[in-house]
Amino acid sequence: MKFEELKNRREALLSIMPEKSIAILSSAYRNFRTKDVENPYRQNSDFLYMTGINEPNLLNMIYREGGKNHSILFRNNTTDHEKVWEGIRLDNNEILERYGFTEIHNYDEYQEKISSFLEKKENIYIDDGVNKELDIFLSSQLPDIGNSKQVNSMLPKNKIALSTIIHKMRLVKSDYEIELMKNAAQVSILAHEQAMKKSKPGIYEYELDAEIKYIFNKHNMHFAYMSIVGGGDNACTLHYIKNNHLLKNNELVLIDAAAENKGYASDITRTFPVNGKFTQEQALIYDIVLSAQEKAIEFLRPGVTWDKVHEISVKEISQGLINLSILPDDIEMVINDGLYKEFFMHKTGHWIGLDVHDVGDYEGILFEPGMVITVEPGIYISSSNKNVEKKWRGIGVRIEDDVLITSNGCEVITKKLAKKRDEVEAICSRKNE
């Protein structure tokens, strides 16, 4: 993480907090799978955003005092035991230099030192539930917080959710963040192309999943979320992650998979024929979804709302299903009564950033340059759906791209990945690459 980037974020935070305020951020806990086996560590996203450090057992206090900005880190140096078992980490002096903290104290000392940092502060910005140990300690130190009759007038009187500030900050990405997300997107594109080339009847969903993860690992990236590889009817389960079924001839396979780069996610979905050729029915459904996505993307620009984007997708999908006689021939009724939701039951997209479903409000938000979203309409017709002709059953299609809002429109940062049917079939035909 760039020093200037972190400095700017802390300054932005302090500019929003009123005078005599302090913000306290906690790192994520280590997560153990079994007694001595850890799951891969993933930092709390807000902590990573403000500090850049991907380590457990950290506290960061940010405040302004005496005309100066202060960023205090509580962190323990690597012990000899940890060096043997986990390797050498940056020492405290290196942390100070690289990440721009003003002071570092031992993590084990935060309880005895924290009172001095809280003195003469009126507001404490913190998120409950991130660090349970800290929550319990602060509740003992500030038992009357929020009470106008608080006994100790030297301690904070108000506790405010820190996320109310940071999550708004995270909505608009810097050039540095966008670069990381674009890099993640390019690796994700390679992974999807690899899956298209390797797909064939008679292999299992997890084999394509393995091809995807191979590309991620090859480029030193992790998966941003558990990959969805759903063949046939499994494509109609929105968050299908079993990935253990046989892929059959004349089925579609829906793959929702993407890489994470230094904490920043991409998010891509493509749907393609297992054997490389769309059937007539698959093609008709696919083209409706593609049209819905393209029209929604065309509309994206500063000042647009999420509701409008979703409205465009809903209208296009509804009309498409009407044209196929899957829905009744009354577009207003289909939309107003929500009949389309039988086949398109989720929103058209979401924020993306440090979390794949990134933080931030949706209601009343106008798009601004630097915001990054996904656009992912879909149609899902389960094999158990008796309301449609048999020929439509078992078809699930979703197409998803990552889109950056720019000053004069938008940029699809995943546009290099094919999605027109002929282009998809062309990649699927390149089996020997």
CORSUL-V750021 format. One record per helix or strand of 2 or more residues. SS is the DSSP state (alpha for helix, beta for strand). FROM is the first residue (numbers start at 1). TO is the last residue. Records with the same first field share a line. If there is no record, write none. Layout:
SS->FROM-TO + FROM-TO
//
This chain:
alpha->3-16 + 45-51 + 80-86 + 92-99 + 107-118 + 132-141 + 163-171 + 175-198 + 205-218 + 232-236 + 280-298 + 306-323 + 331-336 + 339-342 + 390-392 + 421-428
beta->21-26 + 32-34 + 37-38 + 59-65 + 68-74 + 103-105 + 123-125 + 158-160 + 222-223 + 228-231 + 252-256 + 259-261 + 264-265 + 269-273 + 371-375 + 378-381 + 395-398 + 400-406 + 409-412
//
